[in-house]
Amino acid sequence: MTPFTFNTTPSVRFVPDGLNDLAASVGSLLGQRIVIVTDRGLVATGIPDRAVQAMTQAGAQVHLFDSVEADPPEAIIESATQMMRDVDATGVIGLGGGSSLDVAKLAAALAKSGATLADSYGIGNLAGGRLPLVLIPTTAGTGSEVTPISIVTTGENAKMGVVSPVMLPDVALLDPLLTVGLPAHVTAATGIDAMVHAIEAYCSASPNNNPVSRTLACEALRLMGAALETAVAEPDNIAARSDMLLGSLLAGQAFANSPVAAVHALAYPIGGRFKVPHGLSNALVLPHVLRFNIQTAPDAYAQIAPLLFPHLTGAVADVAAAFCDELQALALRCGLPARLRDVDIGKDALGPMADDAMQQTRLLVNNPRPVERADAFAIYEAAW
């Protein structure tokens, strides 16, 4: 066994209706001046108000930062950081989807450490401390509550990552009831996003691909393979919602240590240029990237295929190929668009997107098969 490192959030708490007991659960950790980071769409559901009331009734001063937007730009990070500094925050709660959690953990680190965002991009460049931090996901997809990664939109289209164990929160609080109101298309897209995390973690060429991550990825796929279509079709099915939320967390723990690869590298330009949600961007390129990868590295994909699709058996090459087809069919059954053209991406955009994808060296280095610019273009063309 080769040496490896595995880090994760120190406390994971699965508590249905846990938002109502928030103060008793994490109040002593967060102190008396708390910033809750979320988005206006979630504010409209009343969920953040419940968190505010719980902490206010416990005697805390609560400040709501609700300006998070999808694929958050640098200005949002800077604004959240400034609020935390202005109110002398003693603790932070990230509440929402992956974008809100990413903003919360990065701003909590910048506010405490005094580091600048510009100097923090890359792996291991964010130094210093972090404010006490609790992350509460309301989607079952990103796993951001257990990852040391925050993705930021820079300029018009580009995305860059800050990767540092400093951003792992103190507590990840999973409340499946918070995911019940998700629309079917969001449930589907975020669910497939989580599946991508597990698939890429298991098959990653990273030297830190390890037995712990692979075990977690397998359990994540087993849970989500049995639950996704039920969660899409029966939005109030708490068992399915619970399995999806736990599966997303396990996949997040897996890829936080055995990093993702070309699916994400090719998905980022779709989101950056065309504002396609991240989970859907992943779903659009997933089968096509995998068809590229299995030409030289089919074994790992054949190993995990039966976890999602138990009927897949036979020769390695056949199972790996069928896995790609089944993933594409799953997205269609869940009602997601199948082609880049279906989300209004013109064929003239494929070249610029391929150029953008090649800038994602942090991710491409983990792909089981090297990806050149011509390969990226061909994958986009197949997805178009």
Secondary structure, DSSP 8 states (H G I E B T S, - for coil): ---------SEEEE-TTGGGGHHHHHHHHH-SEEEEE-BHHHHTTTHHHHHHHHHHHTT-EEEEE-B--SS-BHHHHHHHHHHHHHTT-SEEEEEESHHHHHHHHHHHHHHHH---STTT-EES---S----EEEEESSSS--GGG-SEEEEEETTTEEEEEE-GGGS-SEEEE-GGGGTT--HHHHHHHHHHHHHHHHHHHH---TT--HHHHHHHHHHHHHHHHHHHHHHH-TT-HHHHHHHHHHHHHHHHHHHHS---HHHHHHHHHHHHH---HHHHHHHHHHHHHHHHTTT--HHHHHHHHHH-TT--S-HHHHHHHHHHHHHHHHHHTT---SGGGGT--GGGHHHHHHHHTT-HHHHTTSSS---HHHHHHHHHHH-
